[in-house]
């Protein structure tokens, strides 16, 4: 039986949900390695909806995070509350500002952020039994609240975000777009992805490395 990875999404679209390229590259690499996966997302209303052509808030429009995430998962998706860590060997969180708006309020609150109810509990179920956890783009900023202080992560080298991570008790490591940071003790793997990438190929290099390292850690 192949290894199985849970992928937690936060909507569909870089400005108000999961980053589409990051999600697709993650699922592609899992499939290339023969690893099974299932996507999950919270069944909640989005913080807001962004018109991705103008970058402006679409006033009066509302969308559901689970319904929007289903677009990325081609309909095969479960509610976050149904995620059972016992059925999976690892978990990965693609980036996109949905992580900072729907999975948390980091976009507004910074280091004072609060997490979506149930998210920390879902990740703790993996962390407590030392199952690998992968995060990319902005999602590593959630780690101090998700998993606790003292865990090394990267979002690249943005001073504002890295400073927020440090003020929450996290350990930020500067990193280039094509590389990863691995906290072996906590089995957490992070990569900057579109916090730095200017092309999909740049994001792919780091994301593929992250998935490859998650694959290795599942066997340790």
TIPA-540142 format. One record per residue: residue in three letters; x, y, z of N, C-alpha, C in turn. Coordinates in steps of 0.001 Angstrom, whole numbers. Layout:
N
res:nc1:nc2:nc3:cac1:cac2:cac3:cc1:cc2:cc3
ala:X:Y:Z:X:Y:Z:X:Y:Z
...
END
This chain:
220
res:nc1:nc2:nc3:cac1:cac2:cac3:cc1:cc2:cc3
unk:846:-1198:0:0:0:0:880:1246:0
unk:546:2236:-855:1376:3431:-959:1207:4315:269
unk:2205:5146:478:2102:6149:1521:968:7112:1168
unk:394:7736:2199:-710:8661:2000:-394:9993:2676
unk:-664:11084:1969:-400:12421:2492:-1681:13244:2462
unk:-1971:13913:3562:-3079:14867:3619:-2575:16227:3157
unk:-3359:16907:2332:-3011:18240:1836:-4122:19198:2271
unk:-3754:20197:3082:-4738:21119:3626:-4767:22399:2781
unk:-5942:22700:2229:-6123:23861:1365:-6916:24952:2076
unk:-6888:26154:1487:-7527:27307:2119:-8356:28123:1138
unk:-8808:27477:61:-9556:28170:-972:-8898:27959:-2318
unk:-9173:28841:-3262:-8627:28679:-4620:-8259:30039:-5192
unk:-6970:30326:-5203:-6491:31601:-5730:-5524:32259:-4780
unk:-4435:32781:-5294:-3336:33254:-4462:-3754:34356:-3483
unk:-4663:35240:-3874:-4971:36394:-3039:-5964:36107:-1919
unk:-6760:35038:-2047:-7771:34770:-1019:-7943:33290:-714
unk:-7042:32452:-1223:-7144:31012:-1006:-5785:30354:-1148
unk:-5779:29099:-1552:-4518:28387:-1799:-3925:28824:-3131
unk:-2605:28939:-3167:-1901:29279:-4397:-2027:28102:-5359
unk:-2549:28344:-6533:-2901:27258:-7450:-1669:26516:-7942
unk:-622:27231:-8341:578:26557:-8829:1232:25736:-7713
unk:1317:26305:-6517:1935:25570:-5409:1167:24292:-5101
unk:-145:24380:-5107:-965:23193:-4845:-768:22157:-5938
unk:-827:22589:-7183:-696:21663:-8311:676:21003:-8331
unk:1728:21783:-8086:3081:21226:-8063:3239:20205:-6932
unk:2621:20486:-5796:2666:19546:-4669:2001:18235:-5046
unk:805:18307:-5612:76:17095:-5982:795:16341:-7110
unk:1375:17088:-8036:2127:16459:-9124:3295:15658:-8585
unk:4075:16257:-7691:5257:15561:-7189:4876:14346:-6344
unk:3815:14471:-5553:3339:13315:-4793:2989:12172:-5744
unk:2276:12493:-6800:1876:11462:-7761:3088:10864:-8471
unk:4055:11695:-8833:5256:11196:-9499:6013:10207:-8621
unk:5938:10408:-7311:6632:9529:-6364:5788:8319:-5968
unk:4583:8227:-6509:3716:7103:-6185:3076:7206:-4818
unk:2945:8439:-4314:2354:8682:-2997:895:9088:-3179
unk:4:8455:-2453:-1395:8834:-2496:-1641:10101:-1701
unk:-2728:10800:-2010:-3036:12023:-1268:-4544:12252:-1230
unk:-4955:13041:-248:-6342:13497:-147:-6315:14927:358
unk:-7121:15768:-264:-7178:17172:117:-8290:17404:1140
unk:-8041:18375:2002:-8999:18784:3020:-9025:20309:3094
unk:-10158:20858:3518:-10273:22299:3714:-11391:22572:4708
unk:-11313:23689:5415:-12376:24010:6375:-13673:24411:5668
unk:-14780:23998:6227:-16093:24330:5676:-16565:25634:6317
unk:-15989:26742:5840:-16274:28072:6392:-16364:29076:5246
unk:-16891:30244:5537:-16883:31322:4558:-15499:31952:4484
unk:-15097:32352:3282:-13822:33037:3130:-13824:34367:3877
unk:-12627:34794:4269:-12466:36114:4895:-13022:37200:3984
unk:-12652:37138:2714:-13223:37987:1673:-12874:37381:321
unk:-13429:37937:-730:-13176:37475:-2094:-12408:38567:-2828
unk:-11321:38177:-3473:-10508:39117:-4244:-10730:38897:-5734
unk:-10969:39972:-6454:-10979:39935:-7914:-9521:39831:-8354
unk:-9133:38669:-8872:-7719:38449:-9169:-7234:39215:-10398
unk:-8147:39832:-11138:-7710:40698:-12236:-7300:42071:-11716
unk:-8086:42610:-10794:-7810:43954:-10299:-7035:43961:-8991
unk:-7109:42840:-8248:-6491:42788:-6929:-7338:43429:-5853
unk:-8546:43852:-6209:-9421:44532:-5266:-10426:43556:-4652
unk:-10925:43906:-3463:-11965:43108:-2822:-13240:43196:-3650
unk:-13851:42030:-3892:-15124:41977:-4617:-16252:42210:-3614
unk:-16655:43450:-3472:-17629:43833:-2460:-18957:43108:-2687
unk:-19519:42592:-1589:-20809:41928:-1658:-20757:40483:-2100
unk:-19563:39976:-2419:-19428:38585:-2866:-18894:37733:-1719
unk:-19407:36517:-1603:-18917:35593:-579:-18734:34218:-1191
unk:-17763:33480:-674:-17487:32122:-1151:-17131:31239:34
unk:-17321:29942:-142:-17028:28955:887:-15655:28346:622
unk:-14818:28255:1655:-13446:27773:1494:-13419:26323:994
unk:-14259:25472:1541:-14285:24074:1118:-14745:23952:-330
unk:-15778:24685:-695:-16300:24640:-2068:-15253:25144:-3058
unk:-14574:26231:-2713:-13544:26762:-3602:-12347:25819:-3692
unk:-11958:25219:-2575:-10834:24279:-2573:-11133:23063:-3427
unk:-12399:22692:-3509:-12798:21542:-4328:-12441:21748:-5794
unk:-12343:23001:-6234:-11911:23276:-7610:-10496:22725:-7844
unk:-9618:22918:-6852:-8243:22451:-6983:-8144:20937:-6868
unk:-9029:20352:-6080:-8983:18907:-5827:-9844:18127:-6815
unk:-10361:18797:-7826:-11246:18165:-8809:-12419:17469:-8122
unk:-12887:18081:-7043:-14071:17604:-6344:-13818:16584:-5259
unk:-12643:15955:-5265:-12344:14906:-4282:-11684:15546:-3067
unk:-12501:15960:-2111:-11990:16700:-970:-12857:16427:246
unk:-12231:16498:1422:-12956:16313:2665:-12923:17570:3510
unk:-13845:17676:4445:-13847:18784:5389:-12714:18603:6381
unk:-12090:19702:6777:-10963:19648:7703:-11327:18916:8985
unk:-12547:19054:9444:-12958:18414:10696:-12968:16892:10581
unk:-12930:16368:9354:-12919:14924:9147:-11521:14359:8921
unk:-10506:15221:8970:-9131:14759:8777:-8693:13909:9965
unk:-8320:12668:9698:-7848:11720:10709:-6378:11433:10438
unk:-5500:11960:11292:-4060:11779:11081:-3668:10312:11049
unk:-4450:9458:11682:-4137:8038:11688:-4216:7398:10318
unk:-4872:8061:9368:-5016:7527:8019:-3936:8016:7065
unk:-3036:8871:7570:-2039:9488:6703:-641:9398:7317
unk:363:9487:6435:1755:9379:6852:2437:10734:6980
unk:1797:11781:6451:2356:13138:6498:1260:14113:6118
unk:1549:15401:6307:604:16443:5918:1379:17597:5298
unk:798:18233:4277:1434:19359:3589:418:20486:3458
unk:885:21718:3715:61:22914:3549:658:23793:2463
unk:69:23831:1261:502:24806:256:237:26220:751
unk:856:27199:68:691:28580:472:-479:29269:-192
unk:-353:30571:-346:-1462:31401:-782:-1993:32166:416
unk:-2544:33352:169:-2953:34199:1283:-4194:33700:1994
unk:-4830:32640:1475:-5895:32003:2232:-5395:31480:3566
unk:-4130:31092:3618:-3556:30625:4882:-3505:31744:5906
unk:-3319:32983:5435:-3214:34138:6320:-4541:34856:6512
unk:-5579:34390:5804:-6887:35036:5900:-7985:34075:6334
unk:-7869:32807:5934:-8912:31819:6230:-8472:30804:7278
unk:-7211:30344:7198:-6696:29402:8204:-6221:30127:9457
unk:-6024:31421:9328:-5596:32264:10453:-5981:33694:10116
unk:-5662:34611:11018:-5834:36040:10709:-4483:36745:10652
unk:-3442:36000:10232:-2094:36554:10182:-2019:37801:9303
unk:-2783:37843:8211:-2733:38981:7299:-3098:40277:8008
unk:-3970:40204:9001:-4397:41392:9735:-3666:41554:11062
unk:-3431:40443:11753:-2948:40507:13136:-1453:40299:13281
unk:-772:39805:12247:654:39567:12359:986:38636:13509
unk:1929:39014:14339:2389:38152:15430:1341:37962:16520
unk:250:38713:16458:-858:38539:17400:-1931:37623:16837
unk:-1616:36911:15791:-2620:36135:15068:-3236:35021:15921
unk:-4431:34638:15501:-5115:33475:16034:-5388:32512:14885
unk:-5409:31224:15194:-5634:30203:14189:-7114:29850:14087
unk:-7487:29359:12936:-8819:28797:12750:-9035:27666:13748
unk:-10193:27644:14366:-10510:26575:15306:-10362:25212:14634
unk:-9655:24323:15294:-9494:22962:14790:-8228:22735:13992
unk:-7604:23812:13493:-6402:23625:12668:-5227:23132:13500
unk:-4985:23767:14645:-3869:23348:15492:-4055:21922:15976
unk:-5285:21561:16296:-5562:20205:16748:-5275:19185:15640
unk:-5641:19538:14418:-5389:18633:13290:-3895:18425:13074
unk:-3113:19502:13141:-1669:19388:12942:-995:18716:14124
unk:-1512:18942:15341:-924:18323:16528:-1005:16803:16442
unk:-2047:16314:15808:-2204:14865:15676:-1088:14245:14847
unk:-537:15005:13921:616:14550:13143:1903:14756:13935
unk:2031:15939:14529:3267:16314:15209:3555:15413:16402
unk:2527:15079:17146:2713:14289:18372:3263:12901:18091
unk:2963:12359:16918:3454:11014:16565:4580:11093:15532
unk:5166:12303:15392:6356:12525:14571:6141:12191:13098
unk:4961:12493:12600:4736:12375:11168:5161:13675:10500
unk:5842:13619:9353:6389:14828:8725:5307:15839:8343
unk:5686:17112:8439:4788:18215:8121:5514:19152:7162
unk:4911:19424:6015:5497:20325:5031:4667:21590:4890
unk:5333:22733:4815:4650:24015:4658:5436:24873:3686
unk:4742:25695:2910:5429:26508:1909:4819:27898:1811
unk:5592:28805:1218:5147:30174:997:4880:30855:2338
unk:3662:31329:2600:3346:32040:3836:2988:31090:4980
unk:2657:29824:4689:2171:28932:5753:3196:28659:6859
unk:4523:28710:6606:5449:28536:7724:5295:29587:8827
unk:4699:30742:8496:4482:31769:9520:3509:31305:10592
unk:2715:30274:10292:1750:29760:11257:2375:28788:12253
unk:3585:28320:11969:4176:27231:12744:4291:27508:14244
unk:4732:28699:14679:4824:28899:16133:3495:28716:16854
unk:2388:29082:16214:1077:28890:16813:570:27461:16595
unk:909:26883:15455:440:25529:15133:1123:24458:15961
unk:2466:24557:16057:3261:23459:16605:4072:23844:17830
unk:4176:25133:18121:4937:25558:19284:6204:26306:18901
unk:6884:26901:19886:8080:27706:19632:9307:26853:19334
unk:10338:27539:18830:11637:26894:18677:11797:25996:17477
unk:10881:26078:16503:10963:25231:15310:11497:26066:14158
unk:12521:25573:13485:13151:26290:12379:12297:26185:11116
unk:12016:27350:10509:11235:27413:9276:11805:28506:8386
unk:11289:28578:7144:11669:29667:6253:10457:30163:5475
unk:10449:31463:5214:9534:32037:4230:10362:32776:3180
unk:11682:32526:3189:12602:33209:2292:13432:34197:3072
unk:13177:35494:2875:13915:36485:3659:13136:37788:3808
unk:11816:37730:3785:11003:38918:4014:11161:39364:5468
unk:11652:40577:5715:11944:40979:7098:10701:41109:7972
unk:9584:41542:7393:8380:41695:8188:7824:40370:8663
unk:7711:39418:7748:7159:38109:8102:8130:37331:8978
unk:9417:37368:8626:10388:36647:9447:10453:37233:10856
unk:10296:38555:10966:10279:39187:12285:9074:38754:13101
unk:7925:38604:12440:6722:38135:13137:6912:36711:13635
unk:7533:35872:12812:7814:34492:13224:8689:34482:14473
unk:9728:35302:14457:10634:35356:15602:9935:35865:16856
unk:9078:36866:16704:8401:37431:17871:7393:36456:18471
unk:6947:35473:17687:6045:34435:18199:6808:33251:18789
unk:8138:33334:18754:8942:32263:19328:9471:31278:18322
unk:9240:31547:17036:9762:30669:15997:11204:30976:15666
unk:11828:30110:14902:13204:30300:14435:13179:30414:12926
unk:13431:31627:12423:13419:31793:10970:14809:31639:10391
unk:14885:30899:9271:16142:30715:8552:15993:31279:7135
unk:16859:32185:6740:16823:32702:5378:17096:31574:4396
unk:16464:31644:3229:16541:30525:2285:16253:31042:888
unk:16943:30491:-104:16679:30846:-1493:15455:30099:-2001
unk:14909:30560:-3110:13651:30028:-3615:13727:28551:-3972
unk:14907:28094:-4389:15018:26708:-4852:15411:25742:-3741
unk:15451:26215:-2502:15943:25355:-1429:14873:25139:-358
unk:15224:24342:654:14318:24017:1750:15047:24183:3074
unk:14272:24319:4143:14798:24271:5504:14138:23097:6205
unk:14955:22265:6835:14443:21070:7504:14765:21142:8987
unk:13750:21075:9830:13928:20911:11264:13773:19423:11537
unk:14907:18728:11617:14873:17269:11720:14252:16807:13032
unk:14493:17540:14107:13951:17130:15398:12428:17132:15383
unk:11862:18158:14738:10404:18275:14702:9794:17729:13418
unk:10661:17332:12471:10225:16738:11206:9320:17699:10435
unk:9772:18961:10395:9067:20026:9682:9943:20492:8523
unk:9350:20564:7323:10077:20959:6115:9368:22168:5504
unk:10131:23223:5181:9545:24434:4627:10340:24924:3425
unk:9675:25687:2546:10328:26274:1373:9626:27585:1031
unk:10339:28582:484:9725:29891:224:8663:29905:-867
unk:8820:29075:-1910:7883:29052:-3032:7603:30485:-3516
unk:6321:30861:-3615:6005:32167:-4204:6192:33355:-3267
unk:6746:33130:-2095:7246:34276:-1338:8460:34878:-2059
unk:9107:34073:-2898:10269:34539:-3652:10178:34265:-5148
unk:9472:33235:-5542:9505:32792:-6935:8946:33847:-7885
unk:9598:33983:-9022:9091:34851:-10085:8594:34042:-11275
unk:8894:32736:-11266:8437:31847:-12331:8006:30525:-11711
unk:7115:29828:-12390:6621:28561:-11863:7747:27544:-11731
unk:8734:27614:-12620:9846:26667:-12544:10676:26883:-11288
unk:10797:28141:-10836:11523:28413:-9598:10782:27823:-8408
unk:9473:28021:-8388:8671:27460:-7295:8748:25942:-7310
unk:8743:25355:-8489:8746:23893:-8622:9992:23278:-8004
unk:11137:23906:-8165:12381:23328:-7663:12313:23141:-6148
unk:11918:24181:-5430:11839:24083:-3978:10713:23175:-3515
unk:9563:23247:-4187:8427:22412:-3786:8737:20941:-4005
unk:9375:20612:-5120:9742:19211:-5366:10730:18726:-4309
unk:11675:19592:-3919:12620:19215:-2860:11882:18967:-1544
unk:10904:19815:-1250:10133:19639:-25:9403:18302:-34
unk:8712:18002:-1113:7970:16740:-1176:8922:15552:-1126
unk:10055:15669:-1797:11046:14585:-1749:11532:14347:-325
unk:11773:15427:427:12260:15265:1788:11149:14707:2696
unk:9929:15130:2494:8809:14539:3232:8751:13049:2964
unk:8951:12648:1724:8957:11239:1346:10039:10483:2114
unk:11224:11061:2193:12330:10419:2918:12011:10299:4399
unk:11457:11378:4971:11185:11375:6407:10095:10382:6780
unk:9199:10077:5865:8139:9103:6168:8709:7718:6439
unk:9909:7475:5912:10516:6157:6078:11506:6108:7234
unk:11681:7217:7958:12635:7254:9059:11943:7048:10400
END
